Every structure is written in C-alpha cells, then in structure tokens.
Amino acid sequence: EPEVTQTPSHQVTQMGQEVILRCVPISNHLYFYWYRQILGQKVEFLVSFYNNEISEKSEIFDDQFSVERPDGSNFTLKIRSTKLEDSAMYFCASIGQGKAGELFFGEGSRLTVL
Amino acid sequence: GESVGLHLPTLSVQEGDNSIINCAYSNSASDYFIWYKQESGKGPQFIIDIRSNMDKRQGQRVTVLLNKTVKHLSLQIAATQPGDSAVYFCAEISGGEQFYFGTGTSLTVIP
C-alpha cells in the first residue's frame, strides 16, 4: 500500500537553530500539506502546496517557515529559527486528484526545541 | 475561521459494545467530512468520509451519520474492539484546501 514517509522521526534542536523536516509524498499525488500537532491538542493546518507553489497557508505559517519540493519527490518544511513553541509533531500529508478526498498522512516527525 | 468541535473529550466502552463519537461543525457551507483515527505516536488514518449530499454512509463496522440541520456528525463503531482504542478526529472541508480538524475524542475500550 502506498504511504507517505517522513524523516526524521524525532529531532531535538536548540532554540534558534534551523530545522528541515522531510517528506516523500505518495508518488502520483498532486497536493501536499504540512500539519502540526502540539502534544494533546488538535491537528492544525500549516500549509498546502500544489504545482510547485504554496496554495494556502495558515496564520501559524509565518516567515520562519518555508516549504519546497526541490527534486520532484521530497517535500520539505524548513523552520529557520526554532522557538520553544515550535515543539510539536509535524505531519506531512498528500492527496491525489481533486481537492477533496482521502488525505494520506505520514507517521509524523516529532520536533523538540530546547 | 471554521470551528469543528467534539462533544466529549473521552469515551470508555466495554469490548463488544457499540461506540458513538460525536462532532459538531459550524460552517454550513462545508461539503465534505472525514473521520480520522489516530493511534498513539502515529499520524491520523482515514476511516470513512461522507459528502454533504448524504445522510449516512457505512463502512466495515463503522457508520457515519450527517445531520446538516443541526450541523452534527457522528461516527458509530459496531462491536468495539481493543484495537479501536485511539483518538478520533472529525474534519471538514469547505471548498478550499484546508482540512479543519476537531480537538479529538479519546476512545478507550475496556476488555
């Protein structure tokens, strides 16, 4: 069964450091997403990406965040200067044709900022 | 923005009983709803979806009911099993690309 894969599974970093979280979406999917989930809270939308550009982003996705799809397979989330409150699980997701439908999530990358 | 909320944060049921998890949504323009299951330490997993032109949809051991009049969504799990223990989220989509998730209900199945 196709799946979304994410690396690393857990990253610990110092406040102010840059972090890159990587995702390999399902190969024939066209829409890509990053979500985050602070421990014990709901899953929150960060950004959606289609046709090599951001199509929507939330208020959480400020200038410290960026996404790119550098090589047609990886989809990355970069946090330029991490803050303590960036500690969360970050989920990548992808979807096939059409905007609605089954959103496939990866297993998540846990980010801990010290 | 849209608001998707769950009536009960926790639910405990005996193994073999049926479970009902409820969800309220606020955007009457939402046209698509999905239930996700999230096990500890894992990403959300699709369970079942329903479009706004339907009232009910059944899957394997699961049924989703949609009441657009009161903007209410429910997930029914038949013959609940220990493996069903997880957090269940409803999500709504209203034409854009954002899936709005509720806060989740934690289901615990008691053997």
Interface residues (C-beta under 8 A of the other chain):
Chain A: V4 Y31 Y33 Q41 K42 V43 E44 F45 S48 Y50 S55 E56 S58 F91 A93 K99 A100 G101 E102 L103 F104 F105 G106 E107 G108
Chain B: D31 Y32 I34 Y36 Q38 G41 K42 G43 P44 Q45 F46 D49 F89 I93 G95 G96 E97 Q98 F99 Y100 F101 G102 T103 G104
